[in-house]
Amino acid sequence: MDTRTTIMIKNVPSRMTLTDMEAFINKVCEREYDFLYLRMDFVTGNNVGYAFVNFIEVTSLLKFLQTFLGKRWNLYSSDKVMYAAYATYQGKAALVTKFQNSSILDREEK
């Protein structure tokens, strides 16, 4: 069984905010992830189309993917379809190390 728990969510509608992404994931996996990073373009205020999420358990990741993978976001009049791939960095500790010098870690931890 594959034990990876960290994915890169692709094709995110550009107007989606971090709060929107949290609500989206929480529809099926509330409190089942411990790291979320939605890359933002601080000039435009929009995201750049991808996010990283680490799920606490593989079963949570599978539940999320079974619910949303390959389906339209149906947000902001976007026709984009949600895709995902395993992230290069796996687990919360690896993600924190990767992004430790980024302003994303200024936000309060869940």
MODELLER restraints for C-alpha pairs under 7 A, 6 or more apart:
rsr = mdl.restraints
at = mdl.atoms
rsr.add(forms.Gaussian(group=physical.xy_distance, feature=features.Distance(at['CA:3:A'], at['CA:58:A']), mean=6.16, stdev=0.5))
rsr.add(forms.Gaussian(group=physical.xy_distance, feature=features.Distance(at['CA:4:A'], at['CA:58:A']), mean=6.77, stdev=0.5))
rsr.add(forms.Gaussian(group=physical.xy_distance, feature=features.Distance(at['CA:4:A'], at['CA:90:A']), mean=6.55, stdev=0.5))
rsr.add(forms.Gaussian(group=physical.xy_distance, feature=features.Distance(at['CA:5:A'], at['CA:54:A']), mean=5.60, stdev=0.5))
rsr.add(forms.Gaussian(group=physical.xy_distance, feature=features.Distance(at['CA:5:A'], at['CA:55:A']), mean=5.27, stdev=0.5))
rsr.add(forms.Gaussian(group=physical.xy_distance, feature=features.Distance(at['CA:5:A'], at['CA:56:A']), mean=6.89, stdev=0.5))
rsr.add(forms.Gaussian(group=physical.xy_distance, feature=features.Distance(at['CA:5:A'], at['CA:57:A']), mean=6.56, stdev=0.5))
rsr.add(forms.Gaussian(group=physical.xy_distance, feature=features.Distance(at['CA:5:A'], at['CA:58:A']), mean=5.46, stdev=0.5))
rsr.add(forms.Gaussian(group=physical.xy_distance, feature=features.Distance(at['CA:5:A'], at['CA:61:A']), mean=6.29, stdev=0.5))
rsr.add(forms.Gaussian(group=physical.xy_distance, feature=features.Distance(at['CA:5:A'], at['CA:90:A']), mean=6.66, stdev=0.5))
rsr.add(forms.Gaussian(group=physical.xy_distance, feature=features.Distance(at['CA:5:A'], at['CA:91:A']), mean=6.56, stdev=0.5))
rsr.add(forms.Gaussian(group=physical.xy_distance, feature=features.Distance(at['CA:6:A'], at['CA:53:A']), mean=5.60, stdev=0.5))
rsr.add(forms.Gaussian(group=physical.xy_distance, feature=features.Distance(at['CA:6:A'], at['CA:54:A']), mean=4.18, stdev=0.5))
rsr.add(forms.Gaussian(group=physical.xy_distance, feature=features.Distance(at['CA:6:A'], at['CA:55:A']), mean=6.25, stdev=0.5))
rsr.add(forms.Gaussian(group=physical.xy_distance, feature=features.Distance(at['CA:6:A'], at['CA:86:A']), mean=6.07, stdev=0.5))
rsr.add(forms.Gaussian(group=physical.xy_distance, feature=features.Distance(at['CA:6:A'], at['CA:87:A']), mean=5.63, stdev=0.5))
rsr.add(forms.Gaussian(group=physical.xy_distance, feature=features.Distance(at['CA:6:A'], at['CA:90:A']), mean=5.24, stdev=0.5))
rsr.add(forms.Gaussian(group=physical.xy_distance, feature=features.Distance(at['CA:6:A'], at['CA:91:A']), mean=6.02, stdev=0.5))
rsr.add(forms.Gaussian(group=physical.xy_distance, feature=features.Distance(at['CA:7:A'], at['CA:52:A']), mean=5.73, stdev=0.5))
rsr.add(forms.Gaussian(group=physical.xy_distance, feature=features.Distance(at['CA:7:A'], at['CA:53:A']), mean=5.55, stdev=0.5))
rsr.add(forms.Gaussian(group=physical.xy_distance, feature=features.Distance(at['CA:7:A'], at['CA:54:A']), mean=6.55, stdev=0.5))
rsr.add(forms.Gaussian(group=physical.xy_distance, feature=features.Distance(at['CA:7:A'], at['CA:84:A']), mean=6.37, stdev=0.5))
rsr.add(forms.Gaussian(group=physical.xy_distance, feature=features.Distance(at['CA:7:A'], at['CA:85:A']), mean=5.52, stdev=0.5))
rsr.add(forms.Gaussian(group=physical.xy_distance, feature=features.Distance(at['CA:7:A'], at['CA:86:A']), mean=4.36, stdev=0.5))
rsr.add(forms.Gaussian(group=physical.xy_distance, feature=features.Distance(at['CA:7:A'], at['CA:87:A']), mean=4.74, stdev=0.5))
rsr.add(forms.Gaussian(group=physical.xy_distance, feature=features.Distance(at['CA:8:A'], at['CA:50:A']), mean=6.60, stdev=0.5))
rsr.add(forms.Gaussian(group=physical.xy_distance, feature=features.Distance(at['CA:8:A'], at['CA:51:A']), mean=5.53, stdev=0.5))
rsr.add(forms.Gaussian(group=physical.xy_distance, feature=features.Distance(at['CA:8:A'], at['CA:52:A']), mean=4.51, stdev=0.5))
rsr.add(forms.Gaussian(group=physical.xy_distance, feature=features.Distance(at['CA:8:A'], at['CA:53:A']), mean=6.56, stdev=0.5))
rsr.add(forms.Gaussian(group=physical.xy_distance, feature=features.Distance(at['CA:8:A'], at['CA:84:A']), mean=5.49, stdev=0.5))
rsr.add(forms.Gaussian(group=physical.xy_distance, feature=features.Distance(at['CA:8:A'], at['CA:85:A']), mean=5.37, stdev=0.5))
rsr.add(forms.Gaussian(group=physical.xy_distance, feature=features.Distance(at['CA:8:A'], at['CA:86:A']), mean=6.07, stdev=0.5))
rsr.add(forms.Gaussian(group=physical.xy_distance, feature=features.Distance(at['CA:8:A'], at['CA:87:A']), mean=5.36, stdev=0.5))
rsr.add(forms.Gaussian(group=physical.xy_distance, feature=features.Distance(at['CA:9:A'], at['CA:50:A']), mean=5.40, stdev=0.5))
rsr.add(forms.Gaussian(group=physical.xy_distance, feature=features.Distance(at['CA:9:A'], at['CA:51:A']), mean=5.08, stdev=0.5))
rsr.add(forms.Gaussian(group=physical.xy_distance, feature=features.Distance(at['CA:9:A'], at['CA:52:A']), mean=6.16, stdev=0.5))
rsr.add(forms.Gaussian(group=physical.xy_distance, feature=features.Distance(at['CA:9:A'], at['CA:83:A']), mean=6.00, stdev=0.5))
rsr.add(forms.Gaussian(group=physical.xy_distance, feature=features.Distance(at['CA:9:A'], at['CA:84:A']), mean=4.46, stdev=0.5))
rsr.add(forms.Gaussian(group=physical.xy_distance, feature=features.Distance(at['CA:9:A'], at['CA:85:A']), mean=6.80, stdev=0.5))
rsr.add(forms.Gaussian(group=physical.xy_distance, feature=features.Distance(at['CA:10:A'], at['CA:49:A']), mean=6.14, stdev=0.5))
rsr.add(forms.Gaussian(group=physical.xy_distance, feature=features.Distance(at['CA:10:A'], at['CA:50:A']), mean=4.63, stdev=0.5))
rsr.add(forms.Gaussian(group=physical.xy_distance, feature=features.Distance(at['CA:10:A'], at['CA:51:A']), mean=6.83, stdev=0.5))
rsr.add(forms.Gaussian(group=physical.xy_distance, feature=features.Distance(at['CA:10:A'], at['CA:82:A']), mean=6.17, stdev=0.5))
rsr.add(forms.Gaussian(group=physical.xy_distance, feature=features.Distance(at['CA:10:A'], at['CA:83:A']), mean=5.02, stdev=0.5))
rsr.add(forms.Gaussian(group=physical.xy_distance, feature=features.Distance(at['CA:10:A'], at['CA:84:A']), mean=5.41, stdev=0.5))
rsr.add(forms.Gaussian(group=physical.xy_distance, feature=features.Distance(at['CA:11:A'], at['CA:49:A']), mean=5.16, stdev=0.5))
rsr.add(forms.Gaussian(group=physical.xy_distance, feature=features.Distance(at['CA:11:A'], at['CA:50:A']), mean=6.16, stdev=0.5))
rsr.add(forms.Gaussian(group=physical.xy_distance, feature=features.Distance(at['CA:11:A'], at['CA:80:A']), mean=6.31, stdev=0.5))
rsr.add(forms.Gaussian(group=physical.xy_distance, feature=features.Distance(at['CA:11:A'], at['CA:81:A']), mean=6.49, stdev=0.5))
rsr.add(forms.Gaussian(group=physical.xy_distance, feature=features.Distance(at['CA:11:A'], at['CA:82:A']), mean=5.71, stdev=0.5))
rsr.add(forms.Gaussian(group=physical.xy_distance, feature=features.Distance(at['CA:11:A'], at['CA:83:A']), mean=6.37, stdev=0.5))
rsr.add(forms.Gaussian(group=physical.xy_distance, feature=features.Distance(at['CA:12:A'], at['CA:49:A']), mean=4.45, stdev=0.5))
rsr.add(forms.Gaussian(group=physical.xy_distance, feature=features.Distance(at['CA:12:A'], at['CA:50:A']), mean=5.55, stdev=0.5))
rsr.add(forms.Gaussian(group=physical.xy_distance, feature=features.Distance(at['CA:12:A'], at['CA:82:A']), mean=6.78, stdev=0.5))
rsr.add(forms.Gaussian(group=physical.xy_distance, feature=features.Distance(at['CA:13:A'], at['CA:49:A']), mean=6.32, stdev=0.5))
rsr.add(forms.Gaussian(group=physical.xy_distance, feature=features.Distance(at['CA:13:A'], at['CA:78:A']), mean=6.48, stdev=0.5))
rsr.add(forms.Gaussian(group=physical.xy_distance, feature=features.Distance(at['CA:13:A'], at['CA:80:A']), mean=6.73, stdev=0.5))
rsr.add(forms.Gaussian(group=physical.xy_distance, feature=features.Distance(at['CA:14:A'], at['CA:46:A']), mean=5.33, stdev=0.5))
rsr.add(forms.Gaussian(group=physical.xy_distance, feature=features.Distance(at['CA:14:A'], at['CA:47:A']), mean=5.04, stdev=0.5))
rsr.add(forms.Gaussian(group=physical.xy_distance, feature=features.Distance(at['CA:14:A'], at['CA:48:A']), mean=6.26, stdev=0.5))
rsr.add(forms.Gaussian(group=physical.xy_distance, feature=features.Distance(at['CA:14:A'], at['CA:49:A']), mean=5.87, stdev=0.5))
rsr.add(forms.Gaussian(group=physical.xy_distance, feature=features.Distance(at['CA:15:A'], at['CA:46:A']), mean=5.27, stdev=0.5))
rsr.add(forms.Gaussian(group=physical.xy_distance, feature=features.Distance(at['CA:15:A'], at['CA:47:A']), mean=6.51, stdev=0.5))
rsr.add(forms.Gaussian(group=physical.xy_distance, feature=features.Distance(at['CA:16:A'], at['CA:47:A']), mean=6.72, stdev=0.5))
rsr.add(forms.Gaussian(group=physical.xy_distance, feature=features.Distance(at['CA:18:A'], at['CA:38:A']), mean=6.02, stdev=0.5))
rsr.add(forms.Gaussian(group=physical.xy_distance, feature=features.Distance(at['CA:28:A'], at['CA:64:A']), mean=6.39, stdev=0.5))
rsr.add(forms.Gaussian(group=physical.xy_distance, feature=features.Distance(at['CA:29:A'], at['CA:60:A']), mean=6.35, stdev=0.5))
rsr.add(forms.Gaussian(group=physical.xy_distance, feature=features.Distance(at['CA:29:A'], at['CA:64:A']), mean=6.68, stdev=0.5))
rsr.add(forms.Gaussian(group=physical.xy_distance, feature=features.Distance(at['CA:32:A'], at['CA:55:A']), mean=5.85, stdev=0.5))
rsr.add(forms.Gaussian(group=physical.xy_distance, feature=features.Distance(at['CA:32:A'], at['CA:56:A']), mean=5.63, stdev=0.5))
rsr.add(forms.Gaussian(group=physical.xy_distance, feature=features.Distance(at['CA:32:A'], at['CA:60:A']), mean=6.31, stdev=0.5))
rsr.add(forms.Gaussian(group=physical.xy_distance, feature=features.Distance(at['CA:33:A'], at['CA:54:A']), mean=5.56, stdev=0.5))
rsr.add(forms.Gaussian(group=physical.xy_distance, feature=features.Distance(at['CA:33:A'], at['CA:55:A']), mean=3.96, stdev=0.5))
rsr.add(forms.Gaussian(group=physical.xy_distance, feature=features.Distance(at['CA:33:A'], at['CA:56:A']), mean=5.05, stdev=0.5))
rsr.add(forms.Gaussian(group=physical.xy_distance, feature=features.Distance(at['CA:34:A'], at['CA:54:A']), mean=5.96, stdev=0.5))
rsr.add(forms.Gaussian(group=physical.xy_distance, feature=features.Distance(at['CA:34:A'], at['CA:55:A']), mean=6.27, stdev=0.5))
rsr.add(forms.Gaussian(group=physical.xy_distance, feature=features.Distance(at['CA:34:A'], at['CA:56:A']), mean=6.32, stdev=0.5))
rsr.add(forms.Gaussian(group=physical.xy_distance, feature=features.Distance(at['CA:34:A'], at['CA:92:A']), mean=6.81, stdev=0.5))
rsr.add(forms.Gaussian(group=physical.xy_distance, feature=features.Distance(at['CA:34:A'], at['CA:110:A']), mean=6.80, stdev=0.5))
rsr.add(forms.Gaussian(group=physical.xy_distance, feature=features.Distance(at['CA:35:A'], at['CA:53:A']), mean=5.54, stdev=0.5))
rsr.add(forms.Gaussian(group=physical.xy_distance, feature=features.Distance(at['CA:35:A'], at['CA:54:A']), mean=5.12, stdev=0.5))
rsr.add(forms.Gaussian(group=physical.xy_distance, feature=features.Distance(at['CA:35:A'], at['CA:92:A']), mean=6.10, stdev=0.5))
rsr.add(forms.Gaussian(group=physical.xy_distance, feature=features.Distance(at['CA:36:A'], at['CA:52:A']), mean=5.64, stdev=0.5))
rsr.add(forms.Gaussian(group=physical.xy_distance, feature=features.Distance(at['CA:36:A'], at['CA:53:A']), mean=4.58, stdev=0.5))
rsr.add(forms.Gaussian(group=physical.xy_distance, feature=features.Distance(at['CA:36:A'], at['CA:54:A']), mean=6.70, stdev=0.5))
rsr.add(forms.Gaussian(group=physical.xy_distance, feature=features.Distance(at['CA:37:A'], at['CA:51:A']), mean=5.39, stdev=0.5))
rsr.add(forms.Gaussian(group=physical.xy_distance, feature=features.Distance(at['CA:37:A'], at['CA:52:A']), mean=5.12, stdev=0.5))
rsr.add(forms.Gaussian(group=physical.xy_distance, feature=features.Distance(at['CA:37:A'], at['CA:53:A']), mean=6.62, stdev=0.5))
rsr.add(forms.Gaussian(group=physical.xy_distance, feature=features.Distance(at['CA:38:A'], at['CA:47:A']), mean=6.78, stdev=0.5))
rsr.add(forms.Gaussian(group=physical.xy_distance, feature=features.Distance(at['CA:38:A'], at['CA:50:A']), mean=6.32, stdev=0.5))
rsr.add(forms.Gaussian(group=physical.xy_distance, feature=features.Distance(at['CA:38:A'], at['CA:51:A']), mean=4.23, stdev=0.5))
rsr.add(forms.Gaussian(group=physical.xy_distance, feature=features.Distance(at['CA:38:A'], at['CA:52:A']), mean=6.56, stdev=0.5))
rsr.add(forms.Gaussian(group=physical.xy_distance, feature=features.Distance(at['CA:39:A'], at['CA:47:A']), mean=5.61, stdev=0.5))
rsr.add(forms.Gaussian(group=physical.xy_distance, feature=features.Distance(at['CA:39:A'], at['CA:48:A']), mean=5.93, stdev=0.5))
rsr.add(forms.Gaussian(group=physical.xy_distance, feature=features.Distance(at['CA:39:A'], at['CA:50:A']), mean=6.46, stdev=0.5))
rsr.add(forms.Gaussian(group=physical.xy_distance, feature=features.Distance(at['CA:39:A'], at['CA:51:A']), mean=6.13, stdev=0.5))
rsr.add(forms.Gaussian(group=physical.xy_distance, feature=features.Distance(at['CA:40:A'], at['CA:46:A']), mean=5.84, stdev=0.5))
rsr.add(forms.Gaussian(group=physical.xy_distance, feature=features.Distance(at['CA:40:A'], at['CA:47:A']), mean=4.00, stdev=0.5))
rsr.add(forms.Gaussian(group=physical.xy_distance, feature=features.Distance(at['CA:40:A'], at['CA:48:A']), mean=5.70, stdev=0.5))
rsr.add(forms.Gaussian(group=physical.xy_distance, feature=features.Distance(at['CA:41:A'], at['CA:47:A']), mean=5.58, stdev=0.5))
rsr.add(forms.Gaussian(group=physical.xy_distance, feature=features.Distance(at['CA:41:A'], at['CA:48:A']), mean=6.18, stdev=0.5))
rsr.add(forms.Gaussian(group=physical.xy_distance, feature=features.Distance(at['CA:54:A'], at['CA:91:A']), mean=6.08, stdev=0.5))
rsr.add(forms.Gaussian(group=physical.xy_distance, feature=features.Distance(at['CA:54:A'], at['CA:92:A']), mean=6.25, stdev=0.5))
rsr.add(forms.Gaussian(group=physical.xy_distance, feature=features.Distance(at['CA:55:A'], at['CA:61:A']), mean=5.73, stdev=0.5))
rsr.add(forms.Gaussian(group=physical.xy_distance, feature=features.Distance(at['CA:68:A'], at['CA:82:A']), mean=6.69, stdev=0.5))
rsr.add(forms.Gaussian(group=physical.xy_distance, feature=features.Distance(at['CA:69:A'], at['CA:82:A']), mean=5.55, stdev=0.5))
rsr.add(forms.Gaussian(group=physical.xy_distance, feature=features.Distance(at['CA:69:A'], at['CA:83:A']), mean=5.63, stdev=0.5))
rsr.add(forms.Gaussian(group=physical.xy_distance, feature=features.Distance(at['CA:70:A'], at['CA:81:A']), mean=5.71, stdev=0.5))
rsr.add(forms.Gaussian(group=physical.xy_distance, feature=features.Distance(at['CA:70:A'], at['CA:82:A']), mean=5.34, stdev=0.5))
rsr.add(forms.Gaussian(group=physical.xy_distance, feature=features.Distance(at['CA:70:A'], at['CA:83:A']), mean=5.81, stdev=0.5))
rsr.add(forms.Gaussian(group=physical.xy_distance, feature=features.Distance(at['CA:71:A'], at['CA:81:A']), mean=5.21, stdev=0.5))
rsr.add(forms.Gaussian(group=physical.xy_distance, feature=features.Distance(at['CA:71:A'], at['CA:82:A']), mean=5.72, stdev=0.5))
rsr.add(forms.Gaussian(group=physical.xy_distance, feature=features.Distance(at['CA:72:A'], at['CA:79:A']), mean=6.19, stdev=0.5))
rsr.add(forms.Gaussian(group=physical.xy_distance, feature=features.Distance(at['CA:72:A'], at['CA:80:A']), mean=5.65, stdev=0.5))
rsr.add(forms.Gaussian(group=physical.xy_distance, feature=features.Distance(at['CA:72:A'], at['CA:81:A']), mean=4.17, stdev=0.5))
rsr.add(forms.Gaussian(group=physical.xy_distance, feature=features.Distance(at['CA:72:A'], at['CA:82:A']), mean=6.13, stdev=0.5))
rsr.add(forms.Gaussian(group=physical.xy_distance, feature=features.Distance(at['CA:73:A'], at['CA:80:A']), mean=6.19, stdev=0.5))
rsr.add(forms.Gaussian(group=physical.xy_distance, feature=features.Distance(at['CA:73:A'], at['CA:81:A']), mean=5.93, stdev=0.5))
rsr.add(forms.Gaussian(group=physical.xy_distance, feature=features.Distance(at['CA:73:A'], at['CA:82:A']), mean=6.35, stdev=0.5))
rsr.add(forms.Gaussian(group=physical.xy_distance, feature=features.Distance(at['CA:89:A'], at['CA:95:A']), mean=6.12, stdev=0.5))
